[in-house]
Amino acid sequence: MRVLKILFAVFILLMIPAKSFADMPEITAGQTYFDIMKGHYVLKDNVRVVMNNHGLKATVTANEARVNVVSQKCWALGSVAFDHKDYNLKCENAYLQWETKTADLVGGIDFKGRDSVAVTSDTATFNWETKEADFYGDVKINAEKDLEFAEGLKLQKNKRYAHVRYNVTENKILQLDEKFDVPQIEIPDPDK
């Protein structure tokens, strides 16, 4: 059995592209096992995944998660938090992809930025390369100061929006939509 595990580990190492070694996440959890058939880690209880993706260091915590280090994807379930030095995102479920540097977030989105900006919504997408977040469905923005706006945009106090696009590094609202065809964001099944 030990020989089989060693051979499998060597196989996995040969399958991972060289660039991935710098991007390997640190993974901890109360219960951890590697599902050989699916090719991903199955994590339960106090899940913590620390990513370092070409200079972006972020931590994902959740009740449960599955992480595929070969495809560089993470499915996080239950009380998910995505922490970075400039912002914090919380939601119920998330799907993160290192290669595309994107996250799909579902359920009770709660964003807090470094510049006293807070956003809540039903769903969201986030691109950590462009530093842009799109918030969808019952979006509310609270900003104490220094929030910038794209030309022609103005935030109405206590107004709820269907869609808001926000750049987290520039602290700038790029788009405000009262009516918007909100996309259906779903977390894909990690078993497929």
C-alpha positions as CSV (number, residue, x, y, z in Angstrom):
1,M,0.0,0.0,0.0
2,R,2.8,2.4,0.9
3,V,4.5,1.7,-2.6
4,L,1.2,2.6,-4.2
5,K,0.9,5.9,-2.4
6,I,4.5,6.8,-3.3
7,L,3.9,5.9,-7.0
8,F,0.7,8.0,-7.0
9,A,2.5,11.0,-5.4
10,V,5.2,10.7,-8.1
11,F,2.6,10.5,-10.8
12,I,0.8,13.6,-9.4
13,L,4.1,15.6,-9.3
14,L,4.8,14.7,-12.9
15,M,1.3,15.9,-13.9
16,I,1.5,19.3,-12.2
17,P,3.1,21.9,-14.5
18,A,6.2,23.5,-13.1
19,K,4.5,26.9,-12.7
20,S,2.0,25.4,-10.3
21,F,4.6,24.6,-7.7
22,A,4.8,28.3,-6.8
23,D,1.0,28.4,-6.7
24,M,0.5,25.3,-4.5
25,P,-1.9,26.3,-1.7
26,E,-1.3,25.6,2.0
27,I,-4.2,23.4,3.1
28,T,-5.3,22.6,6.7
29,A,-8.6,21.2,8.1
30,G,-9.9,19.2,11.0
31,Q,-10.4,16.3,8.6
32,T,-8.4,15.9,5.4
33,Y,-8.1,13.2,2.9
34,F,-7.2,12.9,-0.8
35,D,-9.8,11.4,-3.1
36,I,-7.6,9.5,-5.6
37,M,-10.5,8.9,-8.0
38,K,-11.6,12.5,-8.1
39,G,-8.1,14.0,-7.8
40,H,-8.9,16.5,-5.1
41,Y,-8.5,17.0,-1.4
42,V,-11.7,16.7,0.6
43,L,-11.6,19.0,3.7
44,K,-14.0,19.3,6.6
45,D,-14.1,21.3,9.9
46,N,-12.1,24.5,10.2
47,V,-10.9,24.5,6.6
48,R,-8.1,26.9,5.7
49,V,-6.6,27.3,2.3
50,V,-3.9,29.9,1.8
51,M,-3.2,30.8,-1.8
52,N,-0.2,32.7,-3.2
53,N,-1.0,33.3,-6.8
54,H,1.7,35.4,-8.4
55,G,1.9,37.9,-5.6
56,L,-1.7,37.8,-4.4
57,K,-1.8,36.1,-1.0
58,A,-5.3,35.3,0.2
59,T,-6.8,33.0,2.7
60,V,-10.1,31.1,2.2
61,T,-11.8,29.6,5.3
62,A,-14.9,27.5,5.3
63,N,-16.8,24.7,6.9
64,E,-16.0,22.3,4.1
65,A,-14.0,22.5,0.8
66,R,-12.6,20.5,-2.0
67,V,-9.3,21.5,-3.6
68,N,-7.9,20.2,-6.8
69,V,-4.2,21.3,-7.0
70,V,-3.8,20.1,-10.5
71,S,-6.7,22.1,-12.0
72,Q,-6.1,24.8,-9.4
73,K,-9.7,25.0,-8.3
74,C,-11.4,25.3,-4.9
75,W,-15.0,24.6,-3.9
76,A,-15.7,26.1,-0.5
77,L,-19.0,25.4,1.3
78,G,-20.6,27.0,4.4
79,S,-19.5,30.2,6.2
80,V,-16.9,31.0,3.5
81,A,-14.5,33.9,4.0
82,F,-12.0,35.2,1.5
83,D,-9.4,37.4,3.2
84,H,-6.8,39.6,1.6
85,K,-4.9,42.6,3.0
86,D,-7.2,45.1,1.3
87,Y,-10.6,43.4,1.6
88,N,-12.7,40.7,3.1
89,L,-15.5,38.8,1.3
90,K,-17.9,36.5,3.1
91,C,-20.6,34.2,1.6
92,E,-22.2,30.8,2.0
93,N,-20.5,29.1,-1.0
94,A,-17.7,29.9,-3.3
95,Y,-15.9,28.5,-6.4
96,L,-12.4,29.8,-6.9
97,Q,-10.1,29.2,-9.9
98,W,-6.4,30.1,-9.7
99,E,-5.8,29.9,-13.4
100,T,-8.5,32.5,-14.3
101,K,-8.0,34.3,-11.0
102,T,-11.8,34.4,-10.5
103,A,-14.3,33.6,-7.7
104,D,-18.0,32.9,-8.0
105,L,-19.8,33.7,-4.7
106,V,-23.3,32.7,-3.7
107,G,-25.5,33.4,-0.7
108,G,-25.4,36.4,1.6
109,I,-22.5,38.3,0.1
110,D,-20.8,40.6,2.6
111,F,-17.8,42.6,1.3
112,K,-15.7,45.0,3.4
113,G,-13.0,47.1,1.8
114,R,-10.1,48.9,3.2
115,D,-11.6,52.3,2.6
116,S,-14.7,52.0,4.8
117,V,-16.7,50.5,2.0
118,A,-19.2,47.7,2.6
119,V,-21.3,46.0,0.0
120,T,-24.0,43.3,0.5
121,S,-25.7,41.3,-2.3
122,D,-27.2,38.0,-3.2
123,T,-24.4,36.8,-5.5
124,A,-21.1,38.1,-6.8
125,T,-18.1,37.4,-9.0
126,F,-14.6,38.6,-8.3
127,N,-11.5,38.8,-10.5
128,W,-8.4,39.2,-8.3
129,E,-6.2,40.1,-11.3
130,T,-8.4,43.1,-12.4
131,K,-9.5,43.7,-8.8
132,E,-13.1,44.1,-9.9
133,A,-16.1,42.7,-8.2
134,D,-19.6,42.4,-9.7
135,F,-22.3,42.3,-7.1
136,Y,-25.8,41.1,-8.2
137,G,-29.3,41.1,-6.7
138,D,-30.4,43.4,-3.9
139,V,-27.1,45.2,-3.7
140,K,-26.6,47.8,-1.0
141,I,-23.5,50.0,-0.6
142,N,-22.4,51.7,2.5
143,A,-19.4,54.1,2.2
144,E,-18.2,56.5,4.8
145,K,-15.7,58.5,2.6
146,D,-13.4,58.7,-0.4
147,L,-15.5,56.5,-2.7
148,E,-14.9,57.4,-6.3
149,F,-17.3,57.0,-9.2
150,A,-17.0,56.5,-12.9
151,E,-18.2,59.5,-14.9
152,G,-22.0,60.1,-14.7
153,L,-22.5,57.8,-11.6
154,K,-23.8,58.9,-8.3
155,L,-24.7,56.8,-5.3
156,Q,-28.2,57.4,-3.9
157,K,-28.3,56.9,-0.1
158,N,-30.2,53.8,1.1
159,K,-30.8,52.7,-2.5
160,R,-30.7,49.1,-3.5
161,Y,-29.3,48.1,-6.9
162,A,-29.6,45.1,-9.2
163,H,-25.9,45.3,-10.2
164,V,-22.8,47.1,-9.0
165,R,-19.3,46.8,-10.4
166,Y,-16.6,48.0,-8.0
167,N,-12.8,48.2,-8.3
168,V,-11.4,47.3,-4.9
169,T,-7.9,48.8,-5.4
170,E,-9.1,52.1,-6.8
171,N,-12.1,52.2,-4.4
172,K,-14.2,53.2,-7.4
173,I,-17.7,52.3,-8.5
174,L,-17.5,51.5,-12.2
175,Q,-21.2,50.7,-12.8
176,L,-24.5,51.1,-11.0
177,D,-27.6,49.5,-12.4
178,E,-31.1,49.7,-10.9
179,K,-32.4,47.2,-13.4
180,F,-30.1,44.5,-14.7
181,D,-30.5,41.0,-16.2
182,V,-28.8,39.3,-13.2
183,P,-26.9,36.2,-14.2
184,Q,-27.6,32.9,-12.5
185,I,-24.4,32.2,-10.5
186,E,-24.1,28.6,-9.4
187,I,-21.3,26.7,-7.8
188,P,-20.4,23.7,-10.1
189,D,-20.4,20.2,-8.8
190,P,-16.8,19.3,-7.9
191,D,-17.6,15.6,-8.8
192,K,-18.2,16.5,-12.5
